[in-house]
Amino acid sequence: MMNRITKIAIVALTLAVTASAQDVRIKDVASISGLQDIQLFGYGLVVGLAGTGDRSQTVFTEQAIVNMLKNMGIELPERHIRVRNVAAVMVTGKLEPFKRQGTRFDVTVSSMGDATSLEGGTLIMTPIQGPDGQLYASAQGPLATGGYDLRDRGFTHIKRNHVLVGRIPGGAIVQREYRFNVLDGDNLSISLHSPDFTSAVSMARAINEQTGFASIARAADAATVELNIAEVSDVLSTMEFISMVENMTFEVASQARVVINERTGTIVAGGMVRISQVAVTHGGVKVEVVNLPEVIQPRPFILGELENIPNPALIVEETNAEMVVLDTTTTVSDLAQALNSLGVSPRDVIAILQAIKEAGALHANLVIL
């Protein structure tokens, strides 16, 4: 018994020292299965707006105001409701595990109607519920939009950031705790955020080696590693064992990917990307239609005026293309230098990468966003 306790204590103290530069902590790439967050939502009203709230055609806002006033003992016909300082919103938040009753968390408030800005508004008390229909929290407080929207009758419009979505830091209070029994049994499981068979096997092997127990961890599939905590229940508590395991390190086997965003021209390539020997040449054709107006003068001794007539001209310019040969051992750094030597733009690089992939020379998954 004492030998096992001493061995586990020594391993826990030396984890940070023995970790290599390529290793990552388990808690950074995985989490305990069954401890998922709960997404909450609710319908509410934001008051205190400076005439930037919903207009009269937003019927559900007027109906919500009437219902709220009726609960307070004030009854008014809907035709008398003309309030531009109120906006209907959806309140969303995320309830994390172990949030106890009375604790606070942040919520996001988003406009539902035709309001022009939520700047300076205050959310009145709004119950927010989970997907099971149970009310888990209530939200209230002033919004922080991080921008402004200034308009006047002279059609001057100055806008900064998006002002139809705001956030209330600590604006929600937990009313009902989220119950789970994941930690009550003798078995636990860890789920990888990015499933991979090699990573799962590497994690299970690292846990067994660093704890000193040969069969405490087992890779069940590409995303799950099962833990048998019954073997250490007489040495460590469940919380102590989880704390030790999540700070262990192992080598992650990442998949080679090249991510492309054609809308912004962004290209991100991982270090594992490899390219076989291939010859790359890229040339561009620029077609430009310009207008060279021509002035026509009237004939002599005739009353008339000068007249400008359009004279469109087509200009075609073709750039000289150079060929670059990429060796088999080409890495991302070599590819970047070669493409820079061609003087191509980011959007041209996207076309080149797609062509290299079609040629079978790009050994990576091409992900287009």
Contacts in CASP RR format, 6 or more apart in sequence:
PFRMAT RR
TARGET T0000
AUTHOR 0000-0000-0000
METHOD contacts of the structure
MODEL  1
MMNRITKIAIVALTLAVTASAQDVRIKDVASISGLQDIQLFGYGLVVGLA
GTGDRSQTVFTEQAIVNMLKNMGIELPERHIRVRNVAAVMVTGKLEPFKR
QGTRFDVTVSSMGDATSLEGGTLIMTPIQGPDGQLYASAQGPLATGGYDL
RDRGFTHIKRNHVLVGRIPGGAIVQREYRFNVLDGDNLSISLHSPDFTSA
VSMARAINEQTGFASIARAADAATVELNIAEVSDVLSTMEFISMVENMTF
EVASQARVVINERTGTIVAGGMVRISQVAVTHGGVKVEVVNLPEVIQPRP
FILGELENIPNPALIVEETNAEMVVLDTTTTVSDLAQALNSLGVSPRDVI
AILQAIKEAGALHANLVIL
1 234 0 8 1.000
1 235 0 8 1.000
4 235 0 8 1.000
5 235 0 8 1.000
7 212 0 8 1.000
8 211 0 8 1.000
8 212 0 8 1.000
8 232 0 8 1.000
8 235 0 8 1.000
8 236 0 8 1.000
8 244 0 8 1.000
11 210 0 8 1.000
11 211 0 8 1.000
11 212 0 8 1.000
11 244 0 8 1.000
12 244 0 8 1.000
12 247 0 8 1.000
15 210 0 8 1.000
15 247 0 8 1.000
15 248 0 8 1.000
15 249 0 8 1.000
18 249 0 8 1.000
19 249 0 8 1.000
20 249 0 8 1.000
20 251 0 8 1.000
22 251 0 8 1.000
23 249 0 8 1.000
23 250 0 8 1.000
23 251 0 8 1.000
23 252 0 8 1.000
24 249 0 8 1.000
24 250 0 8 1.000
24 251 0 8 1.000
24 252 0 8 1.000
25 246 0 8 1.000
25 247 0 8 1.000
25 248 0 8 1.000
25 249 0 8 1.000
26 190 0 8 1.000
26 203 0 8 1.000
26 207 0 8 1.000
26 245 0 8 1.000
26 246 0 8 1.000
26 247 0 8 1.000
26 248 0 8 1.000
26 249 0 8 1.000
26 250 0 8 1.000
27 246 0 8 1.000
27 247 0 8 1.000
29 192 0 8 1.000
29 193 0 8 1.000
29 194 0 8 1.000
29 199 0 8 1.000
29 252 0 8 1.000
30 190 0 8 1.000
30 191 0 8 1.000
30 192 0 8 1.000
30 193 0 8 1.000
30 203 0 8 1.000
30 225 0 8 1.000
31 190 0 8 1.000
31 191 0 8 1.000
31 193 0 8 1.000
32 182 0 8 1.000
32 183 0 8 1.000
32 188 0 8 1.000
32 189 0 8 1.000
32 190 0 8 1.000
32 191 0 8 1.000
32 242 0 8 1.000
33 182 0 8 1.000
33 188 0 8 1.000
33 189 0 8 1.000
33 190 0 8 1.000
33 191 0 8 1.000
33 224 0 8 1.000
34 180 0 8 1.000
34 182 0 8 1.000
35 97 0 8 1.000
35 180 0 8 1.000
35 182 0 8 1.000
36 97 0 8 1.000
37 94 0 8 1.000
37 95 0 8 1.000
37 96 0 8 1.000
37 97 0 8 1.000
38 94 0 8 1.000
38 95 0 8 1.000
38 130 0 8 1.000
38 131 0 8 1.000
38 136 0 8 1.000
38 178 0 8 1.000
39 92 0 8 1.000
39 93 0 8 1.000
39 94 0 8 1.000
39 95 0 8 1.000
39 130 0 8 1.000
39 131 0 8 1.000
40 92 0 8 1.000
40 93 0 8 1.000
40 94 0 8 1.000
40 95 0 8 1.000
40 107 0 8 1.000
40 128 0 8 1.000
40 129 0 8 1.000
40 130 0 8 1.000
40 136 0 8 1.000
40 137 0 8 1.000
40 172 0 8 1.000
41 90 0 8 1.000
41 91 0 8 1.000
41 92 0 8 1.000
41 93 0 8 1.000
41 128 0 8 1.000
41 129 0 8 1.000
41 130 0 8 1.000
42 90 0 8 1.000
42 91 0 8 1.000
42 92 0 8 1.000
42 126 0 8 1.000
42 127 0 8 1.000
42 128 0 8 1.000
42 129 0 8 1.000
43 64 0 8 1.000
43 88 0 8 1.000
43 89 0 8 1.000
43 90 0 8 1.000
43 91 0 8 1.000
43 112 0 8 1.000
43 126 0 8 1.000
44 64 0 8 1.000
44 88 0 8 1.000
44 89 0 8 1.000
44 90 0 8 1.000
44 91 0 8 1.000
44 123 0 8 1.000
44 124 0 8 1.000
44 126 0 8 1.000
45 61 0 8 1.000
45 64 0 8 1.000
45 65 0 8 1.000
45 68 0 8 1.000
45 86 0 8 1.000
45 87 0 8 1.000
45 88 0 8 1.000
45 89 0 8 1.000
45 123 0 8 1.000
45 124 0 8 1.000
45 126 0 8 1.000
46 86 0 8 1.000
46 87 0 8 1.000
46 89 0 8 1.000
46 109 0 8 1.000
46 118 0 8 1.000
46 121 0 8 1.000
46 122 0 8 1.000
46 123 0 8 1.000
46 124 0 8 1.000
46 143 0 8 1.000
47 85 0 8 1.000
47 86 0 8 1.000
47 121 0 8 1.000
47 122 0 8 1.000
47 124 0 8 1.000
48 85 0 8 1.000
48 86 0 8 1.000
48 120 0 8 1.000
48 121 0 8 1.000
48 122 0 8 1.000
49 84 0 8 1.000
49 85 0 8 1.000
49 86 0 8 1.000
49 87 0 8 1.000
49 115 0 8 1.000
49 117 0 8 1.000
49 118 0 8 1.000
49 119 0 8 1.000
49 120 0 8 1.000
49 121 0 8 1.000
50 85 0 8 1.000
50 119 0 8 1.000
50 120 0 8 1.000
51 84 0 8 1.000
51 85 0 8 1.000
52 84 0 8 1.000
52 87 0 8 1.000
52 115 0 8 1.000
52 116 0 8 1.000
52 117 0 8 1.000
52 118 0 8 1.000
52 119 0 8 1.000
52 149 0 8 1.000
53 84 0 8 1.000
53 85 0 8 1.000
53 86 0 8 1.000
53 87 0 8 1.000
53 115 0 8 1.000
53 116 0 8 1.000
53 117 0 8 1.000
54 61 0 8 1.000
54 84 0 8 1.000
54 86 0 8 1.000
54 87 0 8 1.000
54 88 0 8 1.000
54 113 0 8 1.000
54 114 0 8 1.000
54 115 0 8 1.000
55 84 0 8 1.000
55 114 0 8 1.000
56 62 0 8 1.000
56 82 0 8 1.000
57 114 0 8 1.000
58 88 0 8 1.000
58 113 0 8 1.000
58 114 0 8 1.000
60 88 0 8 1.000
60 112 0 8 1.000
61 86 0 8 1.000
61 87 0 8 1.000
61 88 0 8 1.000
61 113 0 8 1.000
62 78 0 8 1.000
62 81 0 8 1.000
62 83 0 8 1.000
63 78 0 8 1.000
64 88 0 8 1.000
65 81 0 8 1.000
65 83 0 8 1.000
65 86 0 8 1.000
66 76 0 8 1.000
66 78 0 8 1.000
66 81 0 8 1.000
68 124 0 8 1.000
69 75 0 8 1.000
69 76 0 8 1.000
87 111 0 8 1.000
87 112 0 8 1.000
87 113 0 8 1.000
87 115 0 8 1.000
87 118 0 8 1.000
88 111 0 8 1.000
88 112 0 8 1.000
88 113 0 8 1.000
89 109 0 8 1.000
89 110 0 8 1.000
89 111 0 8 1.000
89 112 0 8 1.000
89 118 0 8 1.000
89 123 0 8 1.000
90 109 0 8 1.000
90 110 0 8 1.000
90 112 0 8 1.000
91 107 0 8 1.000
91 108 0 8 1.000
91 109 0 8 1.000
91 123 0 8 1.000
91 126 0 8 1.000
91 128 0 8 1.000
91 139 0 8 1.000
91 172 0 8 1.000
92 107 0 8 1.000
92 108 0 8 1.000
92 110 0 8 1.000
92 128 0 8 1.000
93 105 0 8 1.000
93 106 0 8 1.000
93 107 0 8 1.000
93 108 0 8 1.000
93 128 0 8 1.000
93 172 0 8 1.000
94 105 0 8 1.000
95 105 0 8 1.000
95 136 0 8 1.000
95 137 0 8 1.000
95 174 0 8 1.000
95 178 0 8 1.000
96 105 0 8 1.000
97 178 0 8 1.000
97 180 0 8 1.000
99 105 0 8 1.000
99 174 0 8 1.000
99 177 0 8 1.000
99 178 0 8 1.000
100 174 0 8 1.000
100 177 0 8 1.000
101 174 0 8 1.000
101 175 0 8 1.000
101 176 0 8 1.000
101 177 0 8 1.000
102 173 0 8 1.000
102 174 0 8 1.000
102 175 0 8 1.000
103 173 0 8 1.000
103 174 0 8 1.000
104 170 0 8 1.000
104 171 0 8 1.000
104 172 0 8 1.000
104 173 0 8 1.000
104 174 0 8 1.000
105 137 0 8 1.000
105 170 0 8 1.000
105 171 0 8 1.000
105 172 0 8 1.000
105 174 0 8 1.000
106 167 0 8 1.000
106 168 0 8 1.000
106 169 0 8 1.000
106 170 0 8 1.000
106 171 0 8 1.000
106 172 0 8 1.000
107 128 0 8 1.000
107 139 0 8 1.000
107 167 0 8 1.000
107 168 0 8 1.000
107 170 0 8 1.000
107 171 0 8 1.000
107 172 0 8 1.000
108 165 0 8 1.000
108 166 0 8 1.000
108 167 0 8 1.000
109 118 0 8 1.000
109 123 0 8 1.000
109 143 0 8 1.000
109 165 0 8 1.000
109 166 0 8 1.000
109 167 0 8 1.000
109 168 0 8 1.000
110 164 0 8 1.000
110 165 0 8 1.000
110 166 0 8 1.000
111 118 0 8 1.000
111 164 0 8 1.000
111 165 0 8 1.000
115 164 0 8 1.000
116 149 0 8 1.000
116 151 0 8 1.000
116 163 0 8 1.000
116 164 0 8 1.000
117 145 0 8 1.000
117 148 0 8 1.000
117 149 0 8 1.000
117 163 0 8 1.000
117 164 0 8 1.000
118 143 0 8 1.000
118 145 0 8 1.000
118 163 0 8 1.000
118 164 0 8 1.000
118 165 0 8 1.000
118 166 0 8 1.000
119 143 0 8 1.000
119 145 0 8 1.000
119 147 0 8 1.000
119 148 0 8 1.000
119 149 0 8 1.000
119 163 0 8 1.000
120 142 0 8 1.000
120 143 0 8 1.000
120 145 0 8 1.000
121 142 0 8 1.000
121 143 0 8 1.000
122 140 0 8 1.000
122 141 0 8 1.000
122 142 0 8 1.000
122 143 0 8 1.000
123 139 0 8 1.000
123 140 0 8 1.000
123 141 0 8 1.000
123 142 0 8 1.000
123 143 0 8 1.000
123 168 0 8 1.000
124 140 0 8 1.000
125 138 0 8 1.000
125 139 0 8 1.000
125 140 0 8 1.000
126 138 0 8 1.000
126 139 0 8 1.000
126 140 0 8 1.000
127 135 0 8 1.000
127 137 0 8 1.000
127 138 0 8 1.000
128 135 0 8 1.000
128 136 0 8 1.000
128 137 0 8 1.000
128 138 0 8 1.000
128 139 0 8 1.000
128 172 0 8 1.000
129 135 0 8 1.000
129 136 0 8 1.000
130 136 0 8 1.000
134 176 0 8 1.000
135 175 0 8 1.000
135 176 0 8 1.000
136 174 0 8 1.000
136 175 0 8 1.000
136 176 0 8 1.000
136 178 0 8 1.000
137 172 0 8 1.000
137 173 0 8 1.000
137 174 0 8 1.000
137 175 0 8 1.000
137 176 0 8 1.000
138 172 0 8 1.000
138 173 0 8 1.000
138 175 0 8 1.000
139 168 0 8 1.000
139 171 0 8 1.000
139 172 0 8 1.000
139 173 0 8 1.000
140 168 0 8 1.000
140 171 0 8 1.000
141 168 0 8 1.000
141 171 0 8 1.000
142 168 0 8 1.000
143 166 0 8 1.000
143 167 0 8 1.000
143 168 0 8 1.000
144 166 0 8 1.000
144 167 0 8 1.000
144 168 0 8 1.000
144 169 0 8 1.000
145 161 0 8 1.000
145 162 0 8 1.000
145 163 0 8 1.000
145 165 0 8 1.000
145 166 0 8 1.000
145 167 0 8 1.000
146 161 0 8 1.000
146 163 0 8 1.000
146 166 0 8 1.000
147 160 0 8 1.000
147 161 0 8 1.000
147 162 0 8 1.000
147 163 0 8 1.000
148 158 0 8 1.000
148 159 0 8 1.000
148 160 0 8 1.000
148 161 0 8 1.000
148 163 0 8 1.000
149 157 0 8 1.000
149 158 0 8 1.000
149 159 0 8 1.000
149 160 0 8 1.000
149 163 0 8 1.000
150 156 0 8 1.000
150 157 0 8 1.000
150 158 0 8 1.000
150 159 0 8 1.000
151 157 0 8 1.000
151 158 0 8 1.000
182 188 0 8 1.000
183 238 0 8 1.000
183 242 0 8 1.000
185 229 0 8 1.000
186 228 0 8 1.000
186 229 0 8 1.000
186 230 0 8 1.000
186 233 0 8 1.000
187 226 0 8 1.000
187 227 0 8 1.000
187 228 0 8 1.000
187 229 0 8 1.000
187 230 0 8 1.000
188 226 0 8 1.000
188 227 0 8 1.000
188 229 0 8 1.000
188 238 0 8 1.000
188 242 0 8 1.000
189 220 0 8 1.000
189 224 0 8 1.000
189 225 0 8 1.000
189 226 0 8 1.000
189 227 0 8 1.000
190 203 0 8 1.000
190 224 0 8 1.000
190 225 0 8 1.000
190 227 0 8 1.000
190 245 0 8 1.000
191 223 0 8 1.000
191 224 0 8 1.000
192 199 0 8 1.000
192 200 0 8 1.000
192 203 0 8 1.000
192 222 0 8 1.000
192 223 0 8 1.000
192 224 0 8 1.000
192 225 0 8 1.000
194 254 0 8 1.000
195 221 0 8 1.000
195 222 0 8 1.000
195 223 0 8 1.000
196 222 0 8 1.000
196 252 0 8 1.000
196 253 0 8 1.000
196 254 0 8 1.000
196 255 0 8 1.000
197 219 0 8 1.000
197 222 0 8 1.000
198 253 0 8 1.000
199 250 0 8 1.000
199 252 0 8 1.000
199 253 0 8 1.000
200 219 0 8 1.000
200 220 0 8 1.000
200 221 0 8 1.000
200 222 0 8 1.000
200 223 0 8 1.000
200 224 0 8 1.000
200 225 0 8 1.000
201 219 0 8 1.000
202 250 0 8 1.000
202 251 0 8 1.000
202 252 0 8 1.000
202 253 0 8 1.000
203 217 0 8 1.000
203 219 0 8 1.000
203 225 0 8 1.000
203 250 0 8 1.000
204 217 0 8 1.000
204 218 0 8 1.000
204 219 0 8 1.000
204 225 0 8 1.000
205 217 0 8 1.000
205 250 0 8 1.000
206 248 0 8 1.000
206 249 0 8 1.000
206 250 0 8 1.000
206 251 0 8 1.000
207 216 0 8 1.000
207 217 0 8 1.000
207 225 0 8 1.000
207 227 0 8 1.000
207 245 0 8 1.000
207 248 0 8 1.000
207 250 0 8 1.000
208 214 0 8 1.000
208 215 0 8 1.000
208 216 0 8 1.000
208 217 0 8 1.000
210 248 0 8 1.000
211 217 0 8 1.000
211 232 0 8 1.000
211 244 0 8 1.000
211 245 0 8 1.000
213 231 0 8 1.000
213 232 0 8 1.000
215 228 0 8 1.000
215 231 0 8 1.000
216 227 0 8 1.000
216 228 0 8 1.000
216 229 0 8 1.000
216 231 0 8 1.000
216 232 0 8 1.000
217 225 0 8 1.000
217 226 0 8 1.000
217 227 0 8 1.000
217 228 0 8 1.000
218 225 0 8 1.000
218 226 0 8 1.000
218 228 0 8 1.000
219 225 0 8 1.000
219 226 0 8 1.000
220 226 0 8 1.000
227 245 0 8 1.000
229 238 0 8 1.000
229 241 0 8 1.000
232 241 0 8 1.000
236 244 0 8 1.000
254 270 0 8 1.000
254 272 0 8 1.000
255 272 0 8 1.000
255 365 0 8 1.000
256 270 0 8 1.000
256 271 0 8 1.000
256 272 0 8 1.000
256 273 0 8 1.000
256 274 0 8 1.000
256 363 0 8 1.000
256 364 0 8 1.000
256 365 0 8 1.000
257 269 0 8 1.000
257 270 0 8 1.000
257 273 0 8 1.000
257 364 0 8 1.000
257 365 0 8 1.000
257 366 0 8 1.000
257 367 0 8 1.000
258 267 0 8 1.000
258 268 0 8 1.000
258 269 0 8 1.000
258 270 0 8 1.000
258 273 0 8 1.000
258 353 0 8 1.000
258 362 0 8 1.000
258 364 0 8 1.000
258 365 0 8 1.000
258 366 0 8 1.000
258 367 0 8 1.000
259 266 0 8 1.000
259 267 0 8 1.000
259 268 0 8 1.000
259 269 0 8 1.000
259 367 0 8 1.000
259 369 0 8 1.000
260 266 0 8 1.000
260 267 0 8 1.000
260 350 0 8 1.000
260 353 0 8 1.000
260 366 0 8 1.000
260 367 0 8 1.000
260 368 0 8 1.000
260 369 0 8 1.000
261 267 0 8 1.000
261 368 0 8 1.000
261 369 0 8 1.000
262 347 0 8 1.000
262 350 0 8 1.000
262 368 0 8 1.000
262 369 0 8 1.000
263 369 0 8 1.000
265 346 0 8 1.000
265 347 0 8 1.000
265 350 0 8 1.000
266 346 0 8 1.000
267 346 0 8 1.000
267 349 0 8 1.000
267 350 0 8 1.000
267 353 0 8 1.000
269 332 0 8 1.000
269 335 0 8 1.000
269 364 0 8 1.000
270 332 0 8 1.000
270 364 0 8 1.000
271 331 0 8 1.000
271 332 0 8 1.000
272 364 0 8 1.000
273 331 0 8 1.000
273 332 0 8 1.000
273 335 0 8 1.000
273 362 0 8 1.000
273 363 0 8 1.000
273 364 0 8 1.000
274 329 0 8 1.000
274 330 0 8 1.000
274 331 0 8 1.000
274 363 0 8 1.000
274 364 0 8 1.000
275 326 0 8 1.000
275 328 0 8 1.000
275 330 0 8 1.000
275 331 0 8 1.000
275 335 0 8 1.000
275 356 0 8 1.000
275 361 0 8 1.000
275 362 0 8 1.000
275 363 0 8 1.000
276 328 0 8 1.000
276 330 0 8 1.000
276 360 0 8 1.000
276 361 0 8 1.000
276 363 0 8 1.000
277 325 0 8 1.000
277 326 0 8 1.000
277 327 0 8 1.000
277 328 0 8 1.000
277 330 0 8 1.000
277 361 0 8 1.000
278 325 0 8 1.000
278 326 0 8 1.000
278 356 0 8 1.000
278 359 0 8 1.000
278 361 0 8 1.000
279 323 0 8 1.000
279 324 0 8 1.000
279 325 0 8 1.000
279 326 0 8 1.000
280 323 0 8 1.000
280 324 0 8 1.000
280 325 0 8 1.000
280 326 0 8 1.000
280 338 0 8 1.000
280 339 0 8 1.000
280 342 0 8 1.000
280 352 0 8 1.000
280 355 0 8 1.000
280 356 0 8 1.000
281 321 0 8 1.000
281 322 0 8 1.000
281 323 0 8 1.000
281 324 0 8 1.000
282 321 0 8 1.000
282 342 0 8 1.000
282 344 0 8 1.000
282 348 0 8 1.000
282 351 0 8 1.000
282 352 0 8 1.000
283 318 0 8 1.000
283 319 0 8 1.000
283 320 0 8 1.000
283 321 0 8 1.000
284 318 0 8 1.000
284 319 0 8 1.000
284 321 0 8 1.000
284 348 0 8 1.000
285 316 0 8 1.000
285 317 0 8 1.000
285 318 0 8 1.000
285 319 0 8 1.000
286 316 0 8 1.000
286 317 0 8 1.000
286 318 0 8 1.000
286 319 0 8 1.000
287 314 0 8 1.000
287 315 0 8 1.000
287 316 0 8 1.000
287 317 0 8 1.000
288 314 0 8 1.000
288 315 0 8 1.000
288 316 0 8 1.000
288 317 0 8 1.000
289 312 0 8 1.000
289 313 0 8 1.000
289 314 0 8 1.000
289 315 0 8 1.000
290 312 0 8 1.000
290 313 0 8 1.000
290 315 0 8 1.000
291 310 0 8 1.000
291 311 0 8 1.000
291 312 0 8 1.000
291 313 0 8 1.000
292 311 0 8 1.000
292 312 0 8 1.000
292 313 0 8 1.000
293 308 0 8 1.000
293 309 0 8 1.000
293 310 0 8 1.000
293 311 0 8 1.000
294 308 0 8 1.000
294 309 0 8 1.000
294 311 0 8 1.000
295 306 0 8 1.000
295 307 0 8 1.000
295 308 0 8 1.000
296 306 0 8 1.000
296 307 0 8 1.000
296 308 0 8 1.000
296 309 0 8 1.000
297 306 0 8 1.000
298 304 0 8 1.000
298 305 0 8 1.000
298 306 0 8 1.000
322 341 0 8 1.000
322 342 0 8 1.000
324 338 0 8 1.000
324 341 0 8 1.000
324 342 0 8 1.000
326 334 0 8 1.000
326 335 0 8 1.000
326 338 0 8 1.000
326 361 0 8 1.000
327 334 0 8 1.000
330 338 0 8 1.000
339 349 0 8 1.000
339 352 0 8 1.000
344 352 0 8 1.000
353 362 0 8 1.000
353 366 0 8 1.000
354 366 0 8 1.000
356 362 0 8 1.000
357 366 0 8 1.000
END
